[in-house]
């Protein structure tokens, strides 16, 4: 009998030459194989569409796979701002978005995410959708910045909240694990947020900022 995960993957599988091409280019460039899962990418697209988001902020671009998924959910006139530490990755992601037809809708900021986020706060930037998928020890710090820029009703999504189930081991004090625990605690305790954790891939969180 087919197991549950295999059934869902096969049943909801969708051939996507654009995203497959990004993954192929990433392999050829020896980039880390840590893009979001295809099912999670489709979820991101749906969440952006359902929420009606017009201004999306992505923290962690990598090769542009998740960026394309986010941009696909935008209506005409919507924009994606993407933060990436590595200049080579940012350029790779920019090419991915251009090839997918979103060159005019995406803007990249290169450098440490905390610095880029601080600049956006000073510029009084506002967003109605956030996706956090960057260095794990700083997730909680990123959330602090996100809440300063979130429009009422904004969605905040984050990947890898289980960290390969390492977060379940209370004795594990690795910086990434501690950082993720702090992030999850803040996400669930902040009265401004309604949140849920989903067992998709390596764990996925969705929170809504109160209106």
N, C-alpha and C positions, 0 to 999 in steps of 0.2 A: 504494500500500500504506500502511495506517495505521501511524504510528510507534509505538514502544514506549510512550511516556508517554501518548499519546492512547488507546491500547488499554487500558492499565491503568486510566486514569481513567474510561473509559466502562464497562468491565467491572465494576469495583468501585464504581461510582457508587451513592450511596444518597440519595434525596430526604429532606431533613430540614428540615421547616418551622420548627423551633425555632432551629436554627443559621442558617438563611436569614434568619429574622426578626431575629436579632442583627446580622447583616451589613447588613441594610437599615436598621435603626435607626442603626447606626454611620455609614453613608453620609449619612443625613439629618442627623446631628449633626456632620458634617465631621470625624470622628475619623480618625486615620491608618489606612489600609487594610493593616494589617500583622498581622492575625490569622493563626494557623497555618492551613496548607492543610487542606481537608476530609480528605484521606487521612491527614495527620499527626494530626488530631483523633481520627480513628477508631483510629489506632495508640495514642494516649495512653489512650483508653478501654480498649482490649484489654490494654495493659501493666498498668494499675491492676488490672483484673480478674484477669489471669493471676498477678500477684504477690501477690494477696490483701491489698493495702495497706489499712490502716485509717486512717492519718493521713498526709495528703498536704499538702505545702507547695508553693505556686506563687509564684514570684518574677516578678512582672509580670502584672497582671490585664488591662489594657487594657479591652476591652468585655465580657469575660466569656465569649468564645467557647471558649477553651481551658479555662476554669474549668468550663463545662458538660460538656465532654468528659471532664475528669478526674473530676468528680463522678459521671458516669454509670457509671464503673467501680467506684465504692465500693459495698460491701455495706451493709445497714442498720446504722446506728450509726457508720459511717465519717465522717470529717470532712475538710474542706478548709480550710486556712488560706491566704489569698491576700494578697500584699503588693503595694501600688500607691503610686507616688509622687504621682500626680495625684488630688486629692480628687474631682473631677468624674468621672474615669474609674472610680474605685472605686465611686462611687454608681451609675454606669451599669452596671458589672459586677454590682453587688449586685442591681439590678433584673433583669438577665438571668438570674441564678441563681434568683431568686424566681419569675420567670415559668416557668422550666424545672422548678420543683418542688423546688428544693434549698435553700430559705431556711433551714431548720433545720440544715443540714449545713455551711454555709460561714461563715467569719469573716474579716473584712477588717482589715488593719492599714495605715493610711495614713501615708505619709512616706517618707523615703529608705530604701531597702531595707537598707542596711548598718546603720542605726540599729535598724530592726525586727528584723533578724537578731540583732544584739547583745543586744537585749532578750529574744528567745526563748532564746538561749543562757543568759543569766542566770536565766531562769525554768526552766531545765533541760528545755525542751521536746524531745520526740523524735518523729521522723517516719520512715516506712518508704517514702516515695516523694517525690521532688523533681522539679519542672520549672522550669528556669531559662530565662526568655525576657524579659530586661529590658535595661538599658543594657550594651552590649557591653564597654566598657573595664573593667567591674568583675566580669566573669564569674569570673575567678580568685579574687577576694576573696570572692565569694559561695560558691564551692566550699569555701573554708576554713571558713566558718561551717557549711555543709551537713555537712561531715565531723564537726563537733563535735556535731551533732544527729542523725546517722544511726544508726538501729537496725541491728544486724547483718543483712545480706542486703538492705538498702534499695536501691532503684533511684534513680539520678540521671540525669535526661534534660535535654538542652539543645538549643535550636533555634538556627539561623543560624550554625553553626560554619564555614561557607565564606564568609559575607559577600559573596555575589555573586561568588565566586571571587577576591576581592581578597586573601584569605589566601595564595593561591598565588604572589603576586608578592613575592619576598623584598625588593624595594626599597621596598615600601609600608610606611611607618612611621606611618600614621594611628593615632590612639589606639585606635580600635575594633579595628583589625587586630592591633596589638601585644597588646592585651588578650586577644583571642581566641586568638592564638598561645600566649600564656602559659597560658590556660585549657586548651587542648588538650594542651600539653606536660605540665601537671600531671595531667590526667585520665589520660593514657597512661603516665605514669612512676610514679605513686603506687602502692606495693605493696599498698595496701589496696583497690585498685579493679581490676576486670576491665572493660574498656571496648571499645566498637566504634563506628566512625563510619559512618553510612549516607548515601548520596547521594539523600536524599529532600528535595525542595524546595531550601532553601538550606543543606542539610546538617544532620544530626541525630545527636546522640551519645547513647548509652546506656551507663551504667556500673553495676556492682553492687558494693556495699560488702561486703567479706569478712565472713564469720560468725566 
